[in-house]
């Protein structure tokens, strides 16, 4: 029987494909956040998204590819960091980058998906490798391109290490008094160090 309300299994109509893809990505981020990379399955993601597992494979492929797509969307705000570096005088680049990264972590809407990425990356080497490729190709190399000095890539990585370490202690491990410190106090302490990594001798 094939009434007007009936729907074939398989690929969704084109008008629904974007919504379905977004729903899968949202479910994937939640599953990776709650269960970690190893305990998350394509079947679990499909169930959380309300779709068939075949659709997850259709849109994204393997679990590693689902993870890569999910973190790329979640990490998208951080990919604007190179633009923040270029928008102002070189002497203030450390402060701009520090404020930019803190802004991502301070905003609950962007913090939650980034936390999911970090938790998966620190507990599973496959997830870490996917995260490394994304960070290296889409963030650190673009930051390095803004730094017109020798060892630009190393400078960018050291600045990132400073900011990631600060974020891990403040937002993930929640070590006091850093976890409760005023943002302006953190900027005042951290920005000069980031500046030194990026533009110092």
C-alpha positions in Angstrom: 0.0 0.0 0.0 1.4 3.3 -1.0 -0.6 6.3 0.3 0.5 9.9 0.1 1.7 9.8 3.7 3.8 6.7 3.1 7.6 7.0 3.0 10.1 4.7 1.5 13.1 3.6 3.6 16.5 4.6 2.4 17.6 8.0 1.4 15.5 10.9 2.6 13.9 13.4 0.1 16.3 16.2 -0.8 14.3 18.8 1.2 15.0 16.7 4.3 18.6 15.8 3.8 20.1 18.9 5.4 17.9 18.6 8.5 18.8 14.9 8.7 22.5 15.5 8.4 22.4 18.2 11.1 20.4 15.9 13.4 23.0 13.2 13.0 25.8 15.6 13.7 24.0 16.9 16.8 23.4 13.4 18.1 27.0 12.5 17.3 28.4 15.4 19.4 26.2 14.4 22.3 27.1 10.7 22.1 30.9 11.4 21.9 30.6 13.9 24.8 28.7 11.5 27.0 30.3 8.2 26.1 33.7 9.1 24.7 35.0 7.9 21.3 35.5 4.2 22.1 32.1 3.6 23.6 30.2 5.5 20.9 28.8 3.5 18.0 27.3 4.4 14.7 24.2 2.5 15.8 24.0 4.6 19.0 24.3 7.8 17.0 21.6 6.7 14.6 19.3 5.8 17.4 19.8 9.1 19.1 19.2 10.9 15.8 16.1 8.9 15.1 17.4 7.5 11.8 18.6 4.2 10.4 22.4 3.3 10.8 22.6 3.1 7.0 21.8 6.9 6.8 24.8 7.7 9.1 27.0 5.7 6.8 25.5 7.3 3.7 26.2 10.8 4.9 29.5 10.3 6.8 31.0 6.8 6.3 32.9 5.3 9.3 32.7 6.3 12.9 36.0 8.2 12.5 34.5 10.2 9.7 31.4 11.0 11.7 33.7 12.2 14.5 35.7 14.3 12.1 32.6 15.9 10.7 31.1 16.5 14.2 34.2 18.2 15.6 34.7 20.3 12.5 31.3 21.8 13.0 31.8 22.1 16.7 35.3 23.6 16.3 34.2 26.1 13.6 34.2 29.1 15.9 37.8 28.6 16.8 38.7 28.5 13.1 38.1 32.3 13.0 41.1 32.8 15.3 43.5 33.8 12.4 41.1 36.5 11.4 41.2 37.8 14.9 45.0 38.0 14.7 44.9 40.0 11.6 42.4 42.6 12.8 44.6 45.0 14.8 48.2 46.1 15.6 50.9 43.4 15.9 51.7 44.5 19.5 48.2 43.4 20.7 48.0 40.1 18.9 48.5 38.1 22.1 45.6 39.8 23.8 43.3 39.4 20.8 44.0 35.7 20.5 43.7 35.2 24.2 40.4 37.0 24.3 39.1 35.2 21.3 39.9 31.7 22.8 38.5 32.7 26.2 35.3 33.9 24.4 34.7 30.5 22.9 35.2 28.8 26.3 33.1 31.3 28.2 30.1 30.9 26.0 28.1 27.8 27.0 26.8 27.4 23.5 30.3 27.0 22.1 31.9 25.5 25.2 29.8 22.3 25.3 30.8 20.9 21.9 34.4 21.9 22.3 34.5 20.0 25.6 33.1 16.9 23.8 36.0 17.1 21.3 38.7 17.5 24.0 37.3 14.7 26.1 37.3 12.3 23.2 40.7 13.4 22.0 42.5 12.9 25.3 41.1 9.4 25.8 41.5 7.8 22.4 44.3 8.0 19.9 42.1 7.7 16.8 40.0 10.6 18.0 43.2 12.5 18.9 44.6 11.9 15.4 41.5 13.3 13.8 41.6 16.3 16.1 45.3 16.9 15.3 44.7 16.9 11.6 41.9 19.5 12.0 43.9 21.7 14.3 47.1 21.5 12.3 45.6 22.0 8.8 42.8 24.5 9.6 44.0 26.5 12.6 47.7 26.4 13.5 48.9 26.8 9.9 46.6 29.7 9.3 47.8 31.3 12.6 51.4 30.7 11.5 50.7 32.4 8.2 49.8 35.6 10.1 53.2 35.5 12.0 55.8 36.9 9.6 58.8 35.6 11.7 61.1 32.6 11.7 59.7 29.4 13.2 56.2 30.6 12.7 54.6 27.2 13.0 56.5 26.5 16.3 55.4 29.9 17.6 51.8 29.2 16.7 52.0 25.8 18.4 53.5 27.3 21.6 50.9 30.0 21.8 48.2 27.3 21.3 49.8 25.1 24.0 49.6 28.0 26.4 45.9 28.7 25.7 44.9 25.0 25.6 46.6 24.3 28.9 44.9 27.2 30.5 41.5 26.1 29.1 42.0 22.5 30.3 42.8 23.6 33.8 40.0 26.2 34.0 37.1 24.5 32.1 37.8 20.8 32.0 39.7 20.0 35.3 38.4 23.1 37.0 41.4 23.8 39.2 40.9 26.6 41.7 41.6 29.5 41.8 42.0 29.5 38.0 38.5 28.1 37.5 36.8 31.0 39.3 39.3 33.7 38.3 38.0 36.8 36.5 38.4 36.7 32.8 40.2 40.1 32.7 42.7 38.8 35.3 43.4 35.8 33.1 43.8 38.0 30.0 46.3 40.2 31.9 48.4 37.3 32.9 48.2 35.0 29.9 48.1 37.5 26.9 51.7 38.7 27.4 53.0 35.1 27.4 51.0 34.4 24.2 52.4 37.6 22.7 55.9 36.5 23.5 55.4 33.2 21.8 54.0 34.8 18.6 56.2 37.9 18.2 59.0 37.7 20.8 62.7 37.3 19.9 
